[in-house]
Amino acid sequence: QVQLVESGGGRVQAGGSLTLSCAASGRSFGGFSMAWFRQIPGKEREWVASITWTGGTTYYSNSAKGRFTISRDNAKNTLELRMNSLKPEDTAVYYCAGSSYSDDVGAPQSGYNYWGRGTQVTVSS
């Protein structure tokens, strides 16, 4: 089993930056594809970004492209999401997800079998 714990959320003004972190414990996430999702109250959870096991390939949603950067440190079992130029519409609970099914899942939520509990990001205008 893998436990994922997010941190780094908080409140920031529009235009500001935040870096979210996800720490994996329980076992190594060797071979895992990892991703960030977010959920706004009353809406479906949506994919934000994902990264392959090697970190060699990253994928971004249209809303994240150019502003967010996903990265991982496999030696430390950590995943990060650097968010710049934040907008009020980025306000959401952000979730870290991992997949033992494949090292390159991409966007589909169904491809991820490990989830963190989320961290709140609030962007004020």
A tleap script that builds the chain and sets N, CA, C and O, in Angstrom:
source leaprc.protein.ff14SB
mol = sequence {
  NGLN VAL GLN LEU VAL GLU SER GLY GLY GLY
  ARG VAL GLN ALA GLY GLY SER LEU THR LEU
  SER CYS ALA ALA SER GLY ARG SER PHE GLY
  GLY PHE SER MET ALA TRP PHE ARG GLN ILE
  PRO GLY LYS GLU ARG GLU TRP VAL ALA SER
  ILE THR TRP THR GLY GLY THR THR TYR TYR
  SER ASN SER ALA LYS GLY ARG PHE THR ILE
  SER ARG ASP ASN ALA LYS ASN THR LEU GLU
  LEU ARG MET ASN SER LEU LYS PRO GLU ASP
  THR ALA VAL TYR TYR CYS ALA GLY SER SER
  TYR SER ASP ASP VAL GLY ALA PRO GLN SER
  GLY TYR ASN TYR TRP GLY ARG GLY THR GLN
  VAL THR VAL SER CSER
}
set mol.1.N position { 0.818 -1.199 0.000 }
set mol.1.CA position { 0.000 0.000 0.000 }
set mol.1.C position { 0.853 1.250 0.000 }
set mol.1.O position { 1.938 1.274 0.582 }
set mol.2.N position { 0.367 2.272 -0.645 }
set mol.2.CA position { 1.036 3.573 -0.695 }
set mol.2.C position { 0.114 4.613 -0.081 }
set mol.2.O position { -1.066 4.687 -0.424 }
set mol.3.N position { 0.646 5.402 0.813 }
set mol.3.CA position { -0.107 6.528 1.360 }
set mol.3.C position { 0.460 7.805 0.738 }
set mol.3.O position { 1.673 8.001 0.663 }
set mol.4.N position { -0.450 8.658 0.300 }
set mol.4.CA position { -0.061 9.923 -0.304 }
set mol.4.C position { -0.572 11.066 0.566 }
set mol.4.O position { -1.748 11.098 0.926 }
set mol.5.N position { 0.295 11.985 0.898 }
set mol.5.CA position { -0.080 13.116 1.743 }
set mol.5.C position { 0.350 14.409 1.067 }
set mol.5.O position { 1.532 14.625 0.798 }
set mol.6.N position { -0.631 15.266 0.796 }
set mol.6.CA position { -0.354 16.550 0.166 }
set mol.6.C position { -0.064 17.615 1.221 }
set mol.6.O position { -0.518 17.526 2.362 }
set mol.7.N position { 0.688 18.603 0.817 }
set mol.7.CA position { 0.946 19.772 1.662 }
set mol.7.C position { 1.246 20.962 0.771 }
set mol.7.O position { 1.468 20.818 -0.431 }
set mol.8.N position { 1.251 22.137 1.378 }
set mol.8.CA position { 1.638 23.332 0.639 }
set mol.8.C position { 0.482 24.201 0.202 }
set mol.8.O position { 0.692 25.282 -0.348 }
set mol.9.N position { -0.736 23.746 0.439 }
set mol.9.CA position { -1.879 24.568 0.066 }
set mol.9.C position { -1.978 25.787 0.964 }
set mol.9.O position { -1.284 25.888 1.976 }
set mol.10.N position { -2.840 26.703 0.586 }
set mol.10.CA position { -3.015 27.907 1.379 }
set mol.10.C position { -3.761 28.957 0.607 }
set mol.10.O position { -4.393 28.679 -0.412 }
set mol.11.N position { -3.679 30.163 1.106 }
set mol.11.CA position { -4.361 31.288 0.474 }
set mol.11.C position { -3.319 32.194 -0.159 }
set mol.11.O position { -2.289 32.492 0.446 }
set mol.12.N position { -3.594 32.625 -1.372 }
set mol.12.CA position { -2.671 33.493 -2.087 }
set mol.12.C position { -3.474 34.465 -2.937 }
set mol.12.O position { -4.601 34.168 -3.333 }
set mol.13.N position { -2.902 35.604 -3.211 }
set mol.13.CA position { -3.583 36.581 -4.067 }
set mol.13.C position { -3.396 36.209 -5.535 }
set mol.13.O position { -2.437 35.536 -5.911 }
set mol.14.N position { -4.325 36.658 -6.334 }
set mol.14.CA position { -4.227 36.413 -7.772 }
set mol.14.C position { -2.891 36.926 -8.293 }
set mol.14.O position { -2.435 38.009 -7.925 }
set mol.15.N position { -2.284 36.139 -9.142 }
set mol.15.CA position { -0.975 36.477 -9.679 }
set mol.15.C position { 0.171 35.885 -8.894 }
set mol.15.O position { 1.318 35.909 -9.341 }
set mol.16.N position { -0.135 35.354 -7.721 }
set mol.16.CA position { 0.890 34.777 -6.870 }
set mol.16.C position { 1.216 33.341 -7.236 }
set mol.16.O position { 0.714 32.797 -8.219 }
set mol.17.N position { 2.070 32.747 -6.420 }
set mol.17.CA position { 2.546 31.385 -6.671 }
set mol.17.C position { 2.412 30.517 -5.424 }
set mol.17.O position { 2.442 31.005 -4.294 }
set mol.18.N position { 2.267 29.238 -5.661 }
set mol.18.CA position { 2.280 28.231 -4.589 }
set mol.18.C position { 2.937 26.983 -5.136 }
set mol.18.O position { 2.864 26.695 -6.331 }
set mol.19.N position { 3.585 26.241 -4.242 }
set mol.19.CA position { 4.109 24.940 -4.621 }
set mol.19.C position { 3.482 23.885 -3.720 }
set mol.19.O position { 3.620 23.920 -2.498 }
set mol.20.N position { 2.791 22.951 -4.354 }
set mol.20.CA position { 2.202 21.828 -3.627 }
set mol.20.C position { 3.180 20.656 -3.630 }
set mol.20.O position { 3.905 20.432 -4.600 }
set mol.21.N position { 3.181 19.924 -2.535 }
set mol.21.CA position { 4.031 18.743 -2.437 }
set mol.21.C position { 3.176 17.539 -2.081 }
set mol.21.O position { 2.128 17.662 -1.447 }
set mol.22.N position { 3.642 16.388 -2.499 }
set mol.22.CA position { 2.978 15.129 -2.172 }
set mol.22.C position { 4.054 14.148 -1.757 }
set mol.22.O position { 4.986 13.872 -2.512 }
set mol.23.N position { 3.917 13.625 -0.551 }
set mol.23.CA position { 4.886 12.660 -0.045 }
set mol.23.C position { 4.257 11.278 -0.030 }
set mol.23.O position { 3.141 11.091 0.455 }
set mol.24.N position { 4.980 10.327 -0.562 }
set mol.24.CA position { 4.505 8.942 -0.597 }
set mol.24.C position { 5.200 8.139 0.486 }
set mol.24.O position { 6.406 8.268 0.696 }
set mol.25.N position { 4.435 7.318 1.162 }
set mol.25.CA position { 5.012 6.441 2.177 }
set mol.25.C position { 4.345 5.075 2.097 }
set mol.25.O position { 3.339 4.902 1.408 }
set mol.26.N position { 4.898 4.138 2.787 }
set mol.26.CA position { 4.344 2.790 2.798 }
set mol.26.C position { 5.137 1.856 1.904 }
set mol.26.O position { 5.470 0.731 2.277 }
set mol.27.N position { 5.421 2.342 0.746 }
set mol.27.CA position { 6.286 1.609 -0.176 }
set mol.27.C position { 6.756 2.607 -1.219 }
set mol.27.O position { 6.181 3.687 -1.354 }
set mol.28.N position { 7.770 2.261 -1.936 }
set mol.28.CA position { 8.258 3.144 -2.981 }
set mol.28.C position { 7.217 3.251 -4.081 }
set mol.28.O position { 6.510 2.288 -4.379 }
set mol.29.N position { 7.127 4.439 -4.686 }
set mol.29.CA position { 6.237 4.533 -5.835 }
set mol.29.C position { 6.998 4.294 -7.134 }
set mol.29.O position { 6.730 4.899 -8.172 }
set mol.30.N position { 7.963 3.377 -7.021 }
set mol.30.CA position { 8.704 2.975 -8.195 }
set mol.30.C position { 7.803 2.457 -9.294 }
set mol.30.O position { 6.973 1.577 -9.068 }
set mol.31.N position { 7.967 3.004 -10.480 }
set mol.31.CA position { 7.169 2.573 -11.614 }
set mol.31.C position { 5.813 3.236 -11.706 }
set mol.31.O position { 5.073 3.006 -12.662 }
set mol.32.N position { 5.480 4.046 -10.738 }
set mol.32.CA position { 4.169 4.701 -10.725 }
set mol.32.C position { 4.145 5.914 -11.657 }
set mol.32.O position { 5.111 6.671 -11.750 }
set mol.33.N position { 3.035 6.070 -12.329 }
set mol.33.CA position { 2.700 7.346 -12.937 }
set mol.33.C position { 2.040 8.183 -11.837 }
set mol.33.O position { 1.309 7.643 -11.007 }
set mol.34.N position { 2.287 9.481 -11.826 }
set mol.34.CA position { 1.729 10.352 -10.790 }
set mol.34.C position { 1.011 11.532 -11.436 }
set mol.34.O position { 1.283 11.904 -12.578 }
set mol.35.N position { 0.087 12.107 -10.670 }
set mol.35.CA position { -0.692 13.207 -11.225 }
set mol.35.C position { -1.244 14.099 -10.127 }
set mol.35.O position { -1.262 13.738 -8.950 }
set mol.36.N position { -1.688 15.259 -10.541 }
set mol.36.CA position { -2.448 16.177 -9.699 }
set mol.36.C position { -3.830 16.358 -10.321 }
set mol.36.O position { -3.976 16.529 -11.531 }
set mol.37.N position { -4.832 16.315 -9.458 }
set mol.37.CA position { -6.202 16.619 -9.831 }
set mol.37.C position { -6.690 17.725 -8.904 }
set mol.37.O position { -6.055 18.020 -7.890 }
set mol.38.N position { -7.819 18.336 -9.255 }
set mol.38.CA position { -8.417 19.320 -8.365 }
set mol.38.C position { -9.930 19.233 -8.446 }
set mol.38.O position { -10.504 18.757 -9.426 }
set mol.39.N position { -10.554 19.714 -7.377 }
set mol.39.CA position { -12.008 19.685 -7.338 }
set mol.39.C position { -12.533 20.953 -6.701 }
set mol.39.O position { -12.148 21.328 -5.594 }
set mol.40.N position { -13.420 21.598 -7.430 }
set mol.40.CA position { -14.124 22.767 -6.943 }
set mol.40.C position { -15.438 22.263 -6.365 }
set mol.40.O position { -16.073 21.390 -6.956 }
set mol.41.N position { -15.860 22.797 -5.218 }
set mol.41.CA position { -17.123 22.333 -4.623 }
set mol.41.C position { -18.263 22.360 -5.634 }
set mol.41.O position { -18.474 23.349 -6.335 }
set mol.42.N position { -18.985 21.255 -5.690 }
set mol.42.CA position { -20.124 21.175 -6.588 }
set mol.42.C position { -19.781 20.764 -7.996 }
set mol.42.O position { -20.662 20.629 -8.846 }
set mol.43.N position { -18.485 20.561 -8.250 }
set mol.43.CA position { -18.069 20.179 -9.601 }
set mol.43.C position { -17.310 18.856 -9.570 }
set mol.43.O position { -16.869 18.393 -8.518 }
set mol.44.N position { -17.173 18.269 -10.743 }
set mol.44.CA position { -16.418 17.031 -10.859 }
set mol.44.C position { -14.929 17.296 -10.632 }
set mol.44.O position { -14.416 18.377 -10.924 }
set mol.45.N position { -14.265 16.287 -10.110 }
set mol.45.CA position { -12.815 16.406 -9.977 }
set mol.45.C position { -12.203 16.414 -11.368 }
set mol.45.O position { -12.605 15.637 -12.234 }
set mol.46.N position { -11.239 17.284 -11.581 }
set mol.46.CA position { -10.636 17.408 -12.906 }
set mol.46.C position { -9.130 17.211 -12.840 }
set mol.46.O position { -8.469 17.532 -11.853 }
set mol.47.N position { -8.631 16.677 -13.916 }
set mol.47.CA position { -7.198 16.438 -14.036 }
set mol.47.C position { -6.463 17.753 -14.268 }
set mol.47.O position { -6.951 18.618 -14.995 }
set mol.48.N position { -5.293 17.907 -13.653 }
set mol.48.CA position { -4.490 19.116 -13.801 }
set mol.48.C position { -3.198 18.824 -14.564 }
set mol.48.O position { -2.881 19.492 -15.549 }
set mol.49.N position { -2.454 17.810 -14.092 }
set mol.49.CA position { -1.165 17.502 -14.716 }
set mol.49.C position { -0.751 16.096 -14.324 }
set mol.49.O position { -1.192 15.572 -13.301 }
set mol.50.N position { 0.092 15.492 -15.135 }
set mol.50.CA position { 0.609 14.177 -14.797 }
set mol.50.C position { 2.031 14.032 -15.304 }
set mol.50.O position { 2.496 14.792 -16.153 }
set mol.51.N position { 2.708 13.025 -14.754 }
set mol.51.CA position { 4.119 12.825 -15.064 }
set mol.51.C position { 4.416 11.333 -15.078 }
set mol.51.O position { 3.902 10.581 -14.250 }
set mol.52.N position { 5.237 10.916 -16.008 }
set mol.52.CA position { 5.601 9.512 -16.094 }
set mol.52.C position { 6.578 9.133 -14.996 }
set mol.52.O position { 7.131 9.995 -14.313 }
set mol.53.N position { 6.781 7.843 -14.837 }
set mol.53.CA position { 7.664 7.343 -13.788 }
set mol.53.C position { 9.053 7.981 -13.876 }
set mol.53.O position { 9.600 8.404 -12.857 }
set mol.54.N position { 9.607 8.052 -15.032 }
set mol.54.CA position { 10.956 8.593 -15.171 }
set mol.54.C position { 10.992 10.108 -15.062 }
set mol.54.O position { 12.054 10.708 -14.898 }
set mol.55.N position { 9.822 10.717 -15.155 }
set mol.55.CA position { 9.791 12.178 -15.162 }
set mol.55.C position { 10.103 12.773 -16.516 }
set mol.55.O position { 10.146 13.992 -16.678 }
set mol.56.N position { 10.323 11.895 -17.497 }
set mol.56.CA position { 10.716 12.373 -18.804 }
set mol.56.C position { 9.595 12.976 -19.617 }
set mol.56.O position { 9.843 13.731 -20.557 }
set mol.57.N position { 8.358 12.651 -19.262 }
set mol.57.CA position { 7.210 13.184 -20.000 }
set mol.57.C position { 6.206 13.748 -19.017 }
set mol.57.O position { 5.870 13.118 -18.014 }
set mol.58.N position { 5.737 14.932 -19.319 }
set mol.58.CA position { 4.711 15.565 -18.505 }
set mol.58.C position { 3.539 15.966 -19.389 }
set mol.58.O position { 3.692 16.224 -20.583 }
set mol.59.N position { 2.382 16.010 -18.777 }
set mol.59.CA position { 1.162 16.379 -19.482 }
set mol.59.C position { 0.420 17.421 -18.643 }
set mol.59.O position { 0.423 17.365 -17.413 }
set mol.60.N position { -0.209 18.364 -19.328 }
set mol.60.CA position { -0.924 19.427 -18.628 }
set mol.60.C position { -2.293 19.652 -19.250 }
set mol.60.O position { -2.475 19.525 -20.461 }
set mol.61.N position { -3.252 19.989 -18.393 }
set mol.61.CA position { -4.535 20.422 -18.899 }
set mol.61.C position { -4.354 21.791 -19.540 }
set mol.61.O position { -3.347 22.462 -19.315 }
set mol.62.N position { -5.314 22.193 -20.323 }
set mol.62.CA position { -5.218 23.498 -20.969 }
set mol.62.C position { -5.135 24.619 -19.940 }
set mol.62.O position { -4.443 25.615 -20.153 }
set mol.63.N position { -5.842 24.455 -18.824 }
set mol.63.CA position { -5.837 25.513 -17.816 }
set mol.63.C position { -4.501 25.607 -17.080 }
set mol.63.O position { -4.152 26.662 -16.551 }
set mol.64.N position { -3.764 24.512 -17.050 }
set mol.64.CA position { -2.495 24.484 -16.326 }
set mol.64.C position { -1.289 24.797 -17.215 }
set mol.64.O position { -0.246 25.238 -16.732 }
set mol.65.N position { -1.444 24.569 -18.473 }
set mol.65.CA position { -0.320 24.709 -19.402 }
set mol.65.C position { 0.247 26.117 -19.380 }
set mol.65.O position { -0.488 27.098 -19.499 }
set mol.66.N position { 1.553 26.205 -19.228 }
set mol.66.CA position { 2.218 27.497 -19.228 }
set mol.66.C position { 2.285 28.168 -17.868 }
set mol.66.O position { 3.036 29.126 -17.682 }
set mol.67.N position { 1.502 27.672 -16.914 }
set mol.67.CA position { 1.498 28.283 -15.577 }
set mol.67.C position { 1.952 27.319 -14.493 }
set mol.67.O position { 2.573 27.731 -13.513 }
set mol.68.N position { 1.644 26.028 -14.665 }
set mol.68.CA position { 1.965 25.023 -13.648 }
set mol.68.C position { 3.087 24.118 -14.153 }
set mol.68.O position { 3.229 23.883 -15.353 }
set mol.69.N position { 3.882 23.616 -13.200 }
set mol.69.CA position { 4.937 22.667 -13.538 }
set mol.69.C position { 4.883 21.496 -12.566 }
set mol.69.O position { 4.946 21.679 -11.350 }
set mol.70.N position { 4.765 20.297 -13.113 }
set mol.70.CA position { 4.769 19.100 -12.295 }
set mol.70.C position { 6.163 18.493 -12.334 }
set mol.70.O position { 6.816 18.472 -13.377 }
set mol.71.N position { 6.612 17.999 -11.180 }
set mol.71.CA position { 7.932 17.371 -11.121 }
set mol.71.C position { 7.923 16.312 -10.023 }
set mol.71.O position { 7.032 16.290 -9.174 }
set mol.72.N position { 8.910 15.448 -10.051 }
set mol.72.CA position { 8.997 14.396 -9.041 }
set mol.72.C position { 10.444 14.115 -8.692 }
set mol.72.O position { 11.352 14.335 -9.493 }
set mol.73.N position { 10.641 13.623 -7.476 }
set mol.73.CA position { 11.958 13.184 -7.021 }
set mol.73.C position { 11.779 11.746 -6.542 }
set mol.73.O position { 11.317 11.513 -5.425 }
set mol.74.N position { 12.139 10.800 -7.372 }
set mol.74.CA position { 11.896 9.399 -7.045 }
set mol.74.C position { 12.756 8.916 -5.889 }
set mol.74.O position { 12.369 7.991 -5.174 }
set mol.75.N position { 13.894 9.519 -5.702 }
set mol.75.CA position { 14.755 9.145 -4.578 }
set mol.75.C position { 14.107 9.520 -3.252 }
set mol.75.O position { 14.305 8.848 -2.240 }
set mol.76.N position { 13.337 10.590 -3.269 }
set mol.76.CA position { 12.685 11.070 -2.043 }
set mol.76.C position { 11.199 10.692 -1.997 }
set mol.76.O position { 10.509 11.008 -1.028 }
set mol.77.N position { 10.714 10.025 -3.027 }
set mol.77.CA position { 9.296 9.654 -3.098 }
set mol.77.C position { 8.394 10.872 -2.957 }
set mol.77.O position { 7.417 10.847 -2.208 }
set mol.78.N position { 8.720 11.920 -3.670 }
set mol.78.CA position { 7.911 13.132 -3.599 }
set mol.78.C position { 7.492 13.597 -4.981 }
set mol.78.O position { 8.156 13.332 -5.983 }
set mol.79.N position { 6.382 14.293 -4.999 }
set mol.79.CA position { 5.809 14.876 -6.207 }
set mol.79.C position { 5.517 16.330 -5.897 }
set mol.79.O position { 5.094 16.653 -4.787 }
set mol.80.N position { 5.733 17.208 -6.857 }
set mol.80.CA position { 5.443 18.628 -6.646 }
set mol.80.C position { 4.608 19.185 -7.780 }
set mol.80.O position { 4.591 18.658 -8.892 }
set mol.81.N position { 3.916 20.268 -7.465 }
set mol.81.CA position { 3.223 21.048 -8.478 }
set mol.81.C position { 3.520 22.508 -8.187 }
set mol.81.O position { 3.060 23.056 -7.185 }
set mol.82.N position { 4.268 23.118 -9.042 }
set mol.82.CA position { 4.583 24.528 -8.918 }
set mol.82.C position { 3.535 25.300 -9.708 }
set mol.82.O position { 3.362 25.085 -10.908 }
set mol.83.N position { 2.845 26.191 -9.029 }
set mol.83.CA position { 1.756 26.940 -9.655 }
set mol.83.C position { 2.089 28.427 -9.650 }
set mol.83.O position { 2.258 29.033 -8.592 }
set mol.84.N position { 2.180 28.997 -10.824 }
set mol.84.CA position { 2.455 30.425 -10.982 }
set mol.84.C position { 1.246 31.127 -11.587 }
set mol.84.O position { 0.337 30.494 -12.123 }
set mol.85.N position { 1.263 32.442 -11.484 }
set mol.85.CA position { 0.195 33.256 -12.089 }
set mol.85.C position { -1.188 32.723 -11.717 }
set mol.85.O position { -2.050 32.541 -12.577 }
set mol.86.N position { -1.375 32.484 -10.462 }
set mol.86.CA position { -2.618 31.882 -10.006 }
set mol.86.C position { -3.797 32.809 -10.217 }
set mol.86.O position { -3.680 34.030 -10.113 }
set mol.87.N position { -4.942 32.199 -10.516 }
set mol.87.CA position { -6.178 32.928 -10.773 }
set mol.87.C position { -7.244 32.474 -9.774 }
set mol.87.O position { -7.157 31.368 -9.240 }
set mol.88.N position { -8.232 33.304 -9.521 }
set mol.88.CA position { -9.310 32.877 -8.607 }
set mol.88.C position { -9.957 31.562 -9.016 }
set mol.88.O position { -10.389 30.790 -8.160 }
set mol.89.N position { -10.028 31.302 -10.315 }
set mol.89.CA position { -10.632 30.050 -10.771 }
set mol.89.C position { -9.760 28.833 -10.520 }
set mol.89.O position { -10.185 27.709 -10.788 }
set mol.90.N position { -8.556 29.027 -10.015 }
set mol.90.CA position { -7.717 27.900 -9.593 }
set mol.90.C position { -8.068 27.446 -8.174 }
set mol.90.O position { -7.545 26.441 -7.693 }
set mol.91.N position { -8.939 28.178 -7.518 }
set mol.91.CA position { -9.351 27.808 -6.172 }
set mol.91.C position { -10.029 26.448 -6.189 }
set mol.91.O position { -11.005 26.234 -6.908 }
set mol.92.N position { -9.492 25.518 -5.377 }
set mol.92.CA position { -9.984 24.146 -5.379 }
set mol.92.C position { -9.238 23.354 -4.314 }
set mol.92.O position { -8.273 23.833 -3.719 }
set mol.93.N position { -9.700 22.151 -4.092 }
set mol.93.CA position { -8.923 21.182 -3.327 }
set mol.93.C position { -8.080 20.400 -4.332 }
set mol.93.O position { -8.603 19.859 -5.307 }
set mol.94.N position { -6.797 20.349 -4.091 }
set mol.94.CA position { -5.874 19.679 -5.007 }
set mol.94.C position { -5.490 18.316 -4.434 }
set mol.94.O position { -5.144 18.188 -3.259 }
set mol.95.N position { -5.561 17.308 -5.294 }
set mol.95.CA position { -5.276 15.935 -4.898 }
set mol.95.C position { -4.082 15.379 -5.663 }
set mol.95.O position { -3.913 15.606 -6.861 }
set mol.96.N position { -3.283 14.657 -4.938 }
set mol.96.CA position { -2.184 13.894 -5.518 }
set mol.96.C position { -2.700 12.486 -5.815 }
set mol.96.O position { -3.448 11.916 -5.022 }
set mol.97.N position { -2.304 11.935 -6.945 }
set mol.97.CA position { -2.742 10.585 -7.318 }
set mol.97.C position { -1.577 9.791 -7.885 }
set mol.97.O position { -0.678 10.338 -8.524 }
set mol.98.N position { -1.615 8.499 -7.638 }
set mol.98.CA position { -0.574 7.620 -8.152 }
set mol.98.C position { -1.175 6.378 -8.776 }
set mol.98.O position { -2.243 5.916 -8.375 }
set mol.99.N position { -0.474 5.846 -9.761 }
set mol.99.CA position { -0.948 4.655 -10.432 }
set mol.99.C position { 0.118 3.579 -10.436 }
set mol.99.O position { 1.237 3.785 -10.904 }
set mol.100.N position { -0.260 2.416 -9.898 }
set mol.100.CA position { 0.631 1.261 -9.979 }
set mol.100.C position { 0.336 0.450 -11.240 }
set mol.100.O position { 1.003 -0.548 -11.512 }
set mol.101.N position { -0.666 0.884 -12.008 }
set mol.101.CA position { -1.066 0.147 -13.208 }
set mol.101.C position { -0.112 0.399 -14.365 }
set mol.101.O position { 0.150 -0.476 -15.191 }
set mol.102.N position { 0.394 1.616 -14.394 }
set mol.102.CA position { 1.188 2.003 -15.554 }
set mol.102.C position { 2.139 3.123 -15.175 }
set mol.102.O position { 1.878 3.886 -14.245 }
set mol.103.N position { 3.238 3.216 -15.896 }
set mol.103.CA position { 4.167 4.313 -15.642 }
set mol.103.C position { 3.844 5.537 -16.494 }
set mol.103.O position { 4.576 6.527 -16.463 }
set mol.104.N position { 2.752 5.474 -17.253 }
set mol.104.CA position { 2.394 6.587 -18.133 }
set mol.104.C position { 0.886 6.593 -18.338 }
set mol.104.O position { 0.388 6.204 -19.394 }
set mol.105.N position { 0.169 7.037 -17.317 }
set mol.105.CA position { -1.297 7.007 -17.390 }
set mol.105.C position { -1.866 8.224 -18.095 }
set mol.105.O position { -2.801 8.101 -18.886 }
set mol.106.N position { -1.325 9.371 -17.824 }
set mol.106.CA position { -1.888 10.583 -18.400 }
set mol.106.C position { -3.057 11.093 -17.580 }
set mol.106.O position { -2.988 11.168 -16.353 }
set mol.107.N position { -4.127 11.441 -18.271 }
set mol.107.CA position { -5.245 12.150 -17.650 }
set mol.107.C position { -6.315 11.318 -16.940 }
set mol.107.O position { -6.807 11.757 -15.901 }
set mol.108.N position { -6.697 10.155 -17.436 }
set mol.108.CA position { -7.888 9.489 -16.897 }
set mol.108.C position { -7.811 9.166 -15.408 }
set mol.108.O position { -6.861 8.537 -14.942 }
set mol.109.N position { -8.845 9.615 -14.663 }
set mol.109.CA position { -8.882 9.340 -13.220 }
set mol.109.C position { -8.904 7.851 -12.938 }
set mol.109.O position { -8.329 7.386 -11.954 }
set mol.110.N position { -9.564 7.116 -13.795 }
set mol.110.CA position { -9.701 5.678 -13.586 }
set mol.110.C position { -8.360 4.956 -13.622 }
set mol.110.O position { -8.250 3.810 -13.185 }
set mol.111.N position { -7.352 5.626 -14.141 }
set mol.111.CA position { -6.037 5.012 -14.204 }
set mol.111.C position { -5.246 5.092 -12.922 }
set mol.111.O position { -4.164 4.514 -12.816 }
set mol.112.N position { -5.781 5.811 -11.940 }
set mol.112.CA position { -5.055 6.036 -10.688 }
set mol.112.C position { -5.729 5.278 -9.550 }
set mol.112.O position { -6.941 5.365 -9.354 }
set mol.113.N position { -4.921 4.540 -8.812 }
set mol.113.CA position { -5.484 3.730 -7.724 }
set mol.113.C position { -5.030 4.161 -6.342 }
set mol.113.O position { -5.394 3.527 -5.351 }
set mol.114.N position { -4.249 5.216 -6.253 }
set mol.114.CA position { -3.875 5.767 -4.958 }
set mol.114.C position { -4.159 7.264 -4.973 }
set mol.114.O position { -3.846 7.971 -5.931 }
set mol.115.N position { -4.770 7.725 -3.862 }
set mol.115.CA position { -5.163 9.129 -3.784 }
set mol.115.C position { -4.825 9.690 -2.413 }
set mol.115.O position { -4.939 9.006 -1.396 }
set mol.116.N position { -4.406 10.951 -2.408 }
set mol.116.CA position { -4.255 11.652 -1.150 }
set mol.116.C position { -5.578 12.237 -0.722 }
set mol.116.O position { -6.589 12.088 -1.408 }
set mol.117.N position { -5.566 12.912 0.427 }
set mol.117.CA position { -6.805 13.491 0.954 }
set mol.117.C position { -7.028 14.913 0.477 }
set mol.117.O position { -8.109 15.467 0.672 }
set mol.118.N position { -6.050 15.496 -0.129 }
set mol.118.CA position { -6.234 16.815 -0.706 }
set mol.118.C position { -5.705 17.942 0.154 }
set mol.118.O position { -5.566 17.811 1.370 }
set mol.119.N position { -5.412 19.052 -0.504 }
set mol.119.CA position { -4.982 20.272 0.171 }
set mol.119.C position { -5.690 21.443 -0.490 }
set mol.119.O position { -5.771 21.519 -1.716 }
set mol.120.N position { -6.197 22.346 0.320 }
set mol.120.CA position { -6.994 23.467 -0.193 }
set mol.120.C position { -6.097 24.581 -0.716 }
set mol.120.O position { -5.137 24.990 -0.064 }
set mol.121.N position { -6.433 25.054 -1.897 }
set mol.121.CA position { -5.792 26.236 -2.467 }
set mol.121.C position { -6.869 27.275 -2.694 }
set mol.121.O position { -7.872 27.008 -3.356 }
set mol.122.N position { -6.663 28.451 -2.149 }
set mol.122.CA position { -7.615 29.539 -2.314 }
set mol.122.C position { -6.899 30.736 -2.904 }
set mol.122.O position { -5.914 31.221 -2.347 }
set mol.123.N position { -7.399 31.211 -4.037 }
set mol.123.CA position { -6.797 32.354 -4.709 }
set mol.123.C position { -7.798 33.501 -4.658 }
set mol.123.O position { -8.902 33.400 -5.193 }
set mol.124.N position { -7.404 34.576 -4.018 }
set mol.124.CA position { -8.298 35.721 -3.881 }
set mol.124.C position { -7.981 36.773 -4.937 }
set mol.124.O position { -6.839 36.941 -5.364 }
set mol.125.N position { -9.029 37.465 -5.335 }
set mol.125.CA position { -8.850 38.485 -6.389 }
set mol.125.C position { -8.468 39.833 -5.795 }
set mol.125.O position { -8.279 40.801 -6.531 }
savepdb mol mol.pdb
quit
